[in-house]
Amino acid sequence: MTSDLRLAIIVNPELPVGLIANTAGAIAIGLGATVPALAARRLTDRGDRSVDIISSQPVPILQADPAAIRALLLKALGQPGERAVVPFPAFARSQHVYAEYEAAFPGRDLGEETIDGLGLAGPAKWVRSLTGALKLLR
């Protein structure tokens, strides 16, 4: 999935800034885990200090209200192809242990949930078709 790859993270701009940061960060981890080519490398400076890289692709943070994010999620999930779709449903905030979230997830319907954020990675044309009308988060 690395040729012609594009990323986007969409968040609800009405969230407090801390929750926006948390949402974007959690989604970015999900995208990185799903598409390891985004960052699974190290760079070494001339002082011989090695670091893990940031994303090898730009990561625009876009904005949309929860209903629009949910609609994008459902549209993205309905399209076939090699892609990553990483939602952040609002109910996840009430789960403080990942195992609780994992256990609660099958009983939920993403088509009815408030979605605070969404990460997409895939062919540029596909990501643009879903996000082209959205504004950058400012």
Salt bridges, closest charged atoms under 4 A:
ASP45 OD2 - ARG49 NE 2.97
ASP52 OD1 - ARG42 NH1 3.75
GLU113 OE2 - ARG108 NH1 3.18
ASP116 OD2 - ARG93 NE 3.25
